[in-house]
Amino acid sequence: MKKRFNREQKTTIVYGILSIVLIIVVLQLWLFTATMNAYLGGDESVIWPAALASLVCLALNLGLLKYLYSMER
């Protein structure tokens, strides 16, 4: 049995999810900057681990989006 949230509870959940998404996006931007800095400095060993970490961040964001859509149903 699913519990329905009222408007105030949904708003709190959405603000929390937006905060987490903002942190993940800033992390991805930092990861991209550090990876480009390392690559331009001649270190190519960080490319694939950084790409994998970025895909994990994408999966987390997509999971949060899926949760928001499921909360509306």
C-alpha angles and dihedrals in degrees: 000000000000120000116227117224122219122230096268092050092048091050091052091049092048092050090050092050091047090052091052091047090051091052091049092049092050088049090052091049091051090047091051092049094048092046093050090047091052093044093049088048090058101260107127096167094086097059100086098040089049091049090051091049090049090052089052089053090050091050091051091051092047090049091053090048090050089051090053091051092048090049090059094056 
